[in-house]
Amino acid sequence: IVTGANSYIDIPAAKAYASARGVDLGNDDVVTEQRLLGAMDYLESLSYKGTRTDPDNQALAWPRTGVTFDGRTFGDNVIPTQLKNAQAQLVIELFNGVIIFASSGASSGSTEKFIKKEKVDVIETEYATPKETGEEFLAIANMPAVSALLRGLLKGFGPLFAYRG
């Protein structure tokens, strides 16, 4: 447990992970640091198995006790490699322009169209944006690499899609 910790990895680790996957994060370490913190914000918003090792003194969700995955129990002082890799992968996602947090389509003025009405006989399909219909939906980034890395660490793992109309 590191007092005041705000990341599971540092800039060189993020760059090494990205480089191994053919991604050059560039030379602006200030931007990479901002992306690391954005990735941490995402990771800290998730619900993990187990409990914090020292909830009174640790700033981050990990290390944890009581987490078993693939027949292996993580020690109460361990930050899983897949969690560190997930943070680096999130940095890549941010570098590629992915919005990693859910956003409300109607309130953000999303122009992404969805099927509003579909008629099968004499085929008729009507499209609309959430703003046009006054409906709201949550847009959640699809990040399969991140999801795969976090598999087994999260409570109730799986994608969540919420619609409100």
Disulfide bonds with the S-S distance in Angstrom:
none
